[in-house]
């Protein structure tokens, strides 16, 4: 049976929120990726057989814990059953070969990948190989039957990503970061022939929302961190491949056997679950996690209940007399609690629309969103409720919805807001999202790219490691502004593309010797903040220089916005952390 750790991994990977993914996919582009005839409906249901191969050392040690196979099968089902594709687990075996336990292929070589995927290969199923290490998180044949996933990535979005390749899907950034292939234009005019050849996935350069790109940053086939869905046209492409690709015909099951029933249960309340199309096949039920069987384990339907009302989960597994197993993830109790960081703030200019979203909370049937204005020390005019941030569709500060996403209009009342979301189901309510929203005028943006670093310089950029060295130069070239007029146009709501749509100005409110160092991601979210001392005297404006080291940054390799505020000047620069 799967242990608690594997169950927690299964449910926590989807609520991790970072901007850029560390995904590394070894899947190679192939010219054999035609889109098969679009004669099949997105409503169609398909079953695919899948077999798992656990790679161990030659002496039989190491490798994926076989007791977690049902959890892995349930993880796959959870990501595909809502789009009409289910998987039948036909079992697992072992491959005891140290040379394949540690795959070390160097791109573009595929020697070891090909050797592994030809070992104990089942011609009538998708073959899922689990290795200890590889130069990639996962690798698959495009429109094929084989995929390889590192052991520490099986319960993440790497698995549906690689299976998506098996079913003919390309990367959303195809052609921009991979060769061959042509890139999709930002306007999408060549979407059917370039990029991923799917027109409802926006053009993606694999750099986020920058330079005019507005990619789908939650798509399974992207390289961003929070990935949770396929688009309708991606689904259609997969189903067309299932029907039309010669090498996928053998993996289809004649009868779809799946577990039907609710996706969640509460403590002490019995709920029925059924496997259809048994046709006399024997069945035996088992559970793990916070589930309990309350009827005979050989009955169909079977009755189960939750053993707690705290947010948790379990796996319900049906083992058929044919040897096939079918697993379903069942959520138990109130919705998944919030595990984010309240200190992270999203900056937005006044009178613009901002999107807030997070991954669907497990067990939730509805959501209540709230906006609360927080006390502020900014010199505000009358900050009446009508001028505060509101939800776009109802002009209120509370909204009930079935979606984990909303649009907020910032208004003209500056300062800090707390945006919260409470998930609800029949078992209870849970605060699942909290995030600060800072509304400011032009000039307070964290990403003014119109300002040169005349006073502050970075010793090296890109930055290597977890520290950066600033060189502060006072060259008597600083213009101190006592007052600045800023645009306070609140008559039109502007759909901005983040905090960097500019242009921005600089204000001078105070002077001090403490430097405020802030690092934002390219979406304007604060990732690092620290105050450090400077020995330079702003008033004397001497020509001396000073070196200051900012340590313990600890950010993932990516592009960021560095903001430095000395109380006199607010300066920004794009930095790259390697």
N, C-alpha and C positions, 0 to 999 in steps of 0.2 A: 504494500500500500504506500502511496506517496506520503512523505513526511510533511510536517507543518511548514518547514522551510520552503519546500518546493511549491506548496500552495500559495504561500505569501509571495514568492517570486512571480507566480502566475498572475497575481492580481495587482501587484505594485508596479510592474513595468509600464503599464498604460497611464499611470498618473504621474510619471516623472516628467517634469517640465523644464527643459533647457532649450536653447535656440537651435544650435547646430548639432547634428548627430556625429558620432564617431564611427558611424557605420562604414564598413569596408566590405564591399561585395566583390567577389572574384569572378562573377559571371561575365563571360565574354560575349561581345556583340557577334551576331551571326546574320548573314544575309537571308537565312531561312526563317524569316519571321513574318510571313504573310498573314494578313487578316482574312480569316475564312469567311465564307458567305454569311452575310448578316440575315439569316433566315430563322434564327432562333430567338426566342423571347427571353428577356431578363427574368421573367417569372418562372421559367423552366427549372426543374429540380434535377440534380445530378448527384450520383454517388461515385466516389473514387476509392479504390483500394490503396492502402498505404502499408508498407512494411518498414520496420525500423532495424537498423544494423548498428550495434554497439561495438565500436572499435576499442580493443584493449591491448595491452602490451603482450608480447609473445608468450610470457609466462602466465597469462590469464588474469593479471592484476590491473587495477585502474579501470577507467571507463565510466560511462553513464550508469547510474543506479537503475537496474531494470524495474524496481518497484515503482519508479516514476514514469514508466511508459504510458500508463493510463492517463496520468496528468498531462503528459505531452500531447497525447491524442485528443484530450479534451480541450487543450489550448488551441490546437489546430481547428477543431470543430467550432469553437467559440468565435474564431475570426472569419469563418467561411459559411457557417450554417445560415446566417442572416441574409446571405446573398444567394441562397439556393444551391450551394455546393457542400455536400457532406462527405466525410471520410470514414471508411471502414477499416479499423485496425486489424490486419490479418496476422499479427504477431511480430516477434523480433528474434534476432539471432546474434551471435558474437563473431567478430573477426579479430583473431588474436595475432597481431602483427605489429611489432614496435615501429617498423618503418612507416606504417600507415597511421599509427597512433599519433605521431608527430609529423604532420604534412609540412613540407618546407619548399613546395614549388615556388619558383620565382617566375612572376609573370613575364612573358606570356606562356611559359611552359606549363603544360597540363599533364605531365607524365604521371605524377602520383595521383592526381584527381582521377584520371582515366583508369589507372590501375585499381584504385579503390572502388570506383563505381562499376567495375566489371567483376568484382568479388562478391559472390553469393547474391548476384543481382537477380531479382525476381522479374521476369518479363511481363507479368500481369499486374503490376502495381507501381505506384510511386515508391521509389527507394530512398529512404531517409537515413543517411549515414551520419553518425555522431562521433567526432574526433576530439582529441584532447587539445590540440593546437594546430593552427594553420596561419598563413600570412593574410588571411581574410576572416571575417566573421562568418560568412557563408558563401556558397558557390553553387550554381545550378546550371543545368542544360536549359536553354531557352526552347520552349515547346518540346520538352523532353520528360524523362521519367526519373531523373536522378538529382539529388541535392545533398550537399555536405554542409554541416553546421557545427561550429565549435561548441563544446560542451557547456560553456558559460553563456551561450547565446540562444539556447533552444527555447527557453521560456520568454523570449523577447520578441519584438516585432521583426527580427531577422527571419524567423520561420515563415510567416505569411509573405514576406518580401521575396524569399527564394522560391516558395511554392508559386507565387505570382509569375516568376520567370518560367517555371515549368509549364505554366498555362499560357505562355506566349507574351507576357507583359515585359516591356522594356523599362529602363529607368526614366523617370520624368525629365531628366536632364540629358537624355541621349543626344549625342551629337555635339554637346558643348564640352563635356569632360571625357568623352570616349571617342575613339576612332576605330572604324569608320562610322559614318552616319552624319547627317546634316542636322543642324540645330533648328529648333522651332523658333520662328520670329515672335517677338513680343506681342504683336497684334494677332497672332494665331492664324494668319492667312495660309500658311503651308502646313497646318496641323495634321492633315491626313497623310502626308508624305514624308515629313521630317519629325525630329524629336522622337517621342514615344509613339507617334502615329495614332494618338488618341486625342480627340478634339476637346473633351471636357476636362482635361488636365492643363492648366495654364503653362505657358512657357517657363522653363526653369533653368537657370544657369548654375544651380547648386551653390549660390551665394546668398540666398535669402531675398528679402524684399529690398532690392537695391538696383540702381541704374535702370529703373523703369520696369523691372521684373516684379511680378506679384504671384509667386508660385503657391501651389497648394502645399503648405508646410506640414500637413497631417496625413499626406498620402503614403500608403505603404511602400510605394515604389520610388519614393524620394530618399534623400540621405539625411533628412532632418530628424530630430530626436523624437518628437511626439507624433507617432504614426499610428493611425487607427482605422483607416478605411480605404476602400477602392471606389472609384467613380462608376456611375452607370455604364459608361462606354467601356471602361476597363472590364467590368463584369461581363458585358456582352462579348468583348474580345476573348475572354477566358472561355466562355461557354461555346463560342464559335470554334475555338481551338479544340475543346473537348469533343465536339461533334465532328470536326473536319480533319484534324491531324491524325495521320495514319498511326503514328507511334503512341498515341494516347487512347486508341480504341480498346486495347486489352485491359486498361486499368479501370474501365467503367464497370460498375456492378449492375447486374440485371435488375435487381430490386433494391430500392433505397430503404435501408433499415436505419432508422434514427430514433432517438429517444424524444418523445413529445411530452410536454408538460411545462409548467411555469419555470422561469429563469431564477426565481428566488422563492424562499420559504421563510416562515417565521418560527420562532420557538414554540414547540408544542402543538402546532397546527399541521395535521396530516394532509398531504398533497399527493395526487395520483400521477404516475409516470408510466408510459407505455412504449413498447417497441412494436411497430406495425409490420405486416407482411412476414410474420414468423412461419406460416404455412406448416405447422407441426414441428418446427425446430424448437428444441428445448432451450430454456433460458435460466440463468442464475444471476441474481443481482448482488452487488456489493457496494459499499459506500466508504468514504474516507472523510476526514475533516469533521465539520460540525453537523453531520447528518446521521440520522438513525432510521433503519428500516423497521416499520411497525406492522407489516403484513408478511406472509410467507415469502422468502427470498426467491422462490421459484414461480411466483404468481405474475401474471401479466394482465392488467396493470399491477404495479407495486406501489405501496403507500410508504412515504417517507416524511419525516419532520425534522425541523431544526432543533439542535440541542442548546442553543444560546440565542439571545436577541442582540448580542454585540456583533458588530460588523465582522464577518468572517466568511468562509466558503467551504465547499466540499465538492467531491467528485462522485457522481453516480455512474456506475459501470454495469453494463449488461454483457455477460459472457454467454455466447450462443454455443450450442452443442457442436456446431461446425468448426469451432475454434476462433471465430471472429469475435471481437470485442468492440463495443460502442460505448463511448464515454460522454458525459455532459457535465459541464461546470454549473453548479447551482450556488447562487449567492444566499447567504443566511444572515438574517437580522436587518438592522437599520443600514442605510447606505454607507459606503466607504467614507471614513472621516477624512478631513483635510490634513495634508501633510506638507504643506508649502511653507514659505517664509514670508511673514508679514512685513519684513523690512524692505522687501523689494518693491519699488515704486515705479509706476508707469507715468511718464511725463507727457502732457499734451497741451497744446496751445489753446487759449480760450476760443470758444465758439467753433469747435471742430467736432467731428464724430469719431469715436474710438470704439473698436471692437474688443470685447472681453470674452474669453472662452477658455475652456479646459476640457480634459477628456471626460467622457460620460462616466458618471459615478455608478459603480456597480450597485445594483439593487434599487436604483432610483426610478420612480414613476413620474415625478414632477419636480420642479424647482421653483423656489422663491428667491428672487434677487432683490437686494436693497442697496441704496446709496445713502451714506451718512456723511454730512459735512462735519469735519473735525475743526477744533479750535486752531487759529492761525495767528502768528505774530506779524503777518504782512499788513501794511497800511491799507486796509480795504475801505471802500466806500460802503454804502448801504448794501449788505449782503442778504437780500431777502430771498425767500425760497424760490420765487419765480426765476431768479437769475442763477440759481445753482445748477449743477450737473443733473441731468434727467435721462431717463430711458427714451430712446428715439421714437419708439412706436406708440407710447401712451402719454409722454410728457409728465410722468410721475416718477417718484423715487422708490417705488416698489412695483414689482412685476411678477406674475405667475406664468410659468411656461413649462413646456416639456423638453426644452432644449438647453444644453449647457453652454449657450452662447447668447450674447446680447450686444446691442449697440447703444453707447452712451453719448449724448451731446453735452459737451463740457460747460457751455454757458459762459457768462461773464464774471461770475463770482470766483475769484482766484483762491488758491490755497489747496489744502489736502482733503481728500475724501477717502472713506473706507468703503470698498465695494465687496459685498458678501453674497454668498449664494448658499441656500439651505436645500439639501436634497431630501425628498420625502418618499416613503412607501408605507405600506400597511403595518410595517413593524416599528416605525418611528421616524424621527427627523434627525439629520446630521448636518452641521456646517461643513461644507465640502470645498469652499473656495473663499479666500480672503486676499485682497490685494489693495494696496494704496494707490490712489490716483492723485497726481499733483497737477493742478491746472495753473499755468503761468502765462505771462505775456511773452511776446517776441523779445528776445534778448536774454531770457532765462533758460532757453533750450539747452540741453546737454550736447548738442551737436552743431555748433556754429562752424561750418566749414568755410566761411568767408573771412575768418580771422587767421592771420599767420602767426606762427610761434616766434615772434620777434624777441620776447623776453625769456621764454622757457624753451629749451631744446632737449631732445632725448638723445642720449649718447649713441644708442644703436636702435634701429627699428627696421626689421622685425626684432622683437624682444625674445631672448632665449631664457628660459627658466622662470622663476617666480618673483623676480625683482626687476625694477627699471631704475636707471640713473638719470636724474634731471640735472641739466646745466642751466643755472639761472644767471642771466646776464642783464645788468642794469646799464643801458647805453644812453641815458638821457634822451630817449626817443619816445617816451610814453606821454600821451596826451591824456590829462586828467579831466574828465567830463563831470561837471557839477550837476547837470540836469540833462535829461534826454526825453524827447517826446516819442512816445510809442503809439502804434496803431491800436486803437481800442474799438475796432469796427466789429460790432456784435450783430449787425443786421442780417448777415448771411452766414449760414452754416456751411463750413468747408469740410469736405471729406478729405482729410489729410492722409498721407502715406507714412505716418510715423512722425517722430519728433524732428526729422531732418528735412522737412519740405521748405523751410526758410522763406525769404531771407531773414536773418536775425541781426540784432544790434547789440551793443554792449552798454551796460549801465554801470555807474560808479556810485555805490551807496555808502561804503565804508572802507577803511584801510586797517589792516592788521598784519602782523608778522607770521601768523599761522597760515599755512597753505592747506586748502581743502582739495584733496586728490580724489576724484570720482571717476570710475570706469563704468561705462554703459555698454550693453550689447548693441547690435545694429538695429534693434527694435526699440531702443530707448529705455530699456529696463536696467536699473542700477544693479551692478554686479560687485562693486568694490568701493569702499569709502574709507578714507583715513585723513586725519589732520596731522600735519608735521610742521616743525618749526623751521623758519628761515631767519638767517642773520642779516639779510639785506634790509636796509632802511628805505622804505618806500618814499619817505618825505625828502630825504637827501638826494635820492636818485644818483648815487655814486656809480662809478664805472666798474666797480669790482664784480667778480663772478663768484658763484658758489655752486658746489655739487651736493645734491641731495639724493639719497637712495630710498626708494619706496620698496619695502620688502613684504614678503608673505602675500603676494597677490593671488596665487593659486587659482588661476583661471584656465579653462581648457583652451587648446590652440584654436585661434579664430581671429576674426577682425573685431575690433572694439573701438569705442570713442573715449578718448582720454580727455577729461575736463580738469583744468587747474584754475582755482580761484584764490587769489592772494588778497582779496578785499578791495582791490583796485582794478584789476583786469580779470576777465573770464575768458580763458583761451582754451581751444579745443583742437584735437588732432586725431585722425584715424591712426590706430596702432594695430600691429599684427603680432600676436603672441604665437611663437612656434613651440 
